[in-house]
Amino acid sequence: MYSQKFNYFHGIMFHHFHDDRIYKYGQGSISKEDFINIINYIGRKNIINADEFYLKSIENKLNENEVCLTFDDGIKCQHDIALPILDDQKIKAFFFVYSSLFDGNPDLLEVYRYFRINYFNNIDEFYDLFFSIIKINLDKFFLENDHIISSNSKKFPHYSTNDIKFRLVRDMFLTSQEYEAIMFKIFDKYEFDPKLYYKRLFMSADDLKNIDFNGHIIGLHSHSHPTLMEKLPFNEQYMEYDKNREVLSKILKKNKSNFKCMSHPCGSYNEDTKNALYQLGVQLGFKQIMTVEKERNMQKLNNSSLEIARQDHADIMSMMQK
Ligand SMILES: [Zn+2]
């Protein structure tokens, strides 16, 4: 049973859903049936509503077995596939949404993913092409970062070694501009126009309003979704979250001070992030791993109210198969 495996409160993190009609199966995506099975496996009674999770967390009253459901990135398939199930099961969840997707100039993370899934037979075919475009020998870089690769394999059990190497090259070896330039070079080769896919991949302002109207909590997830927030100076981090709540508050016609919950994009944060968030009045934040980070001097899970652990749905899927 799930609740016997983990005796501390945490979030369950969802990203992609497929329905084999509009939304194709891809790396880590789950169907509506999988989603229902996950809810049953966790046990419906252990899942509490987002507002209750938030209130109990600030009062330090969360029980060990209690979990909440969280959805990151404002992805359209969450609205179309997961939302009806949530409403059906009367579960109120958190939706952490980065806001550049509403200003016509979204972060392209989702578009990259769509491209990888639809234009290649498998993910390694894409990785091979991607690595081959970087002319400099990557073997040396991988060798030098061997310890990071092995510690990340433990932190993210659902990632393959290639997944981890790709993220390392993207986030550490390349600047974000260099990464984008390489991706656009590949897009050109495949005559792929990213703009044509925004509508299908991202939630609209109306989707967001609909989620809010149904009683779910919309939370922060930065404005432009940097893959390594911790690399940015304090003022840029502050701006990321300030702009994020400004855009969301306009769409939802809510005061900026209403946004008290968040999740860290790609799980990246540092002390500056926490300080910026506290200054913005944020009280509850989620990361995306379930391990105690000794290298960050953490003694326990849920290290602070801005560092609540989350379990990736992909890991629950593999537990269910055992
Ligand atoms: Zn994200």
Boltz pocket constraint, residues with backbone or C-beta under 6 A from the ligand:
constraints:
  - pocket:
      binder: B
      contacts: [[A, 72], [A, 73], [A, 221], [A, 225], [A, 264], [A, 265], [A, 266]]
      max_distance: 6.0
